């Protein structure tokens, strides 16, 4: 992946997956553990940080989840790093009383900064990876609550419910992002039954989210527990943020976007392996073009998957 070629998504490479890489972080109630997935060959490899959501399963919301995306991205030239955030159910018994519980919104974002701060340590810890990573080409993806985390790192502001202060956690080393079924606006539209339990979700200001990003929304993803806006709520990170942004609307997709959180996960309400495969390809193509300006990878993928008969969705940009 050292050269921006149009065939980057054609032939997959065998993947090395190594976990856990354990990072001790001062003040964090438990060590930060990450999974690293990387192609077995290649140099100058770009990085995707992947932030998990907060679903009903125990292990999908951890470094063990999102294999359909992580494996594809790694097989097509990216180093994928997946932390287990403190919101993971795998840690509930250890962190229930820790500062920041239960949403750990600040900690989730800080996990990604810690990873970037110690990228060289992670690289050396993974067999056969040392010297193959390009730290200047770093991207970020997040699903659901992970999309909320990604928005903060891409520049969105947040009004701290505890202090009323506006907080910015932007990470300038991240060059592009992908928000998958991310939460939308707060205010009067944030009126669902879960809004009072998770006020932090509605505290985000997208107007400062300046980093280039692909916002992915399912047109059947109805977030009625947070708002009565309907599926359009998940397009807010596109409509309310400044350019450059791209919106990918997936047809008939619900919150799981076809099953990205794990292979054959029974909780997926819209299981569709073809949709997941298309989304993996489109997200990889978007990030490849963002990290290699001028590469036609995104345009080529859109022509293959969004044009002609049976498109998986539609895209628009600003």
HELIX and SHEET records of a PDB file:
HELIX    1   1 UNK A   67  UNK A   75  1                                   9    
HELIX    2   2 UNK A   89  UNK A   91  5                                   3    
HELIX    3   3 UNK A   92  UNK A   95  1                                   4    
HELIX    4   4 UNK A  105  UNK A  117  1                                  13    
HELIX    5   5 UNK A  119  UNK A  125  1                                   7    
HELIX    6   6 UNK A  145  UNK A  153  1                                   9    
HELIX    7   7 UNK A  187  UNK A  189  5                                   3    
HELIX    8   8 UNK A  199  UNK A  203  5                                   5    
HELIX    9   9 UNK A  206  UNK A  208  5                                   3    
HELIX   10  10 UNK A  230  UNK A  235  5                                   6    
HELIX   11  11 UNK A  236  UNK A  239  1                                   4    
HELIX   12  12 UNK A  273  UNK A  291  1                                  19    
HELIX   13  13 UNK A  297  UNK A  305  1                                   9    
SHEET    1   A 9 UNK A  15  UNK A  23  0                                        
SHEET    2   A 9 UNK A  32  UNK A  39 -1                                        
SHEET    3   A 9 UNK A  78  UNK A  83 -1                                        
SHEET    4   A 9 UNK A  45  UNK A  51  1                                        
SHEET    5   A 9 UNK A 133  UNK A 143  1                                        
SHEET    6   A 9 UNK A 176  UNK A 180  1                                        
SHEET    7   A 9 UNK A 213  UNK A 218  1                                        
SHEET    8   A 9 UNK A 245  UNK A 250  1                                        
SHEET    9   A 9 UNK A 313  UNK A 317 -1                                        
SHEET    1   B 3 UNK A 166  UNK A 168  0                                        
SHEET    2   B 3 UNK A 157  UNK A 159 -1                                        
SHEET    3   B 3 UNK A 204  UNK A 205 -1                                        
END                                                                             
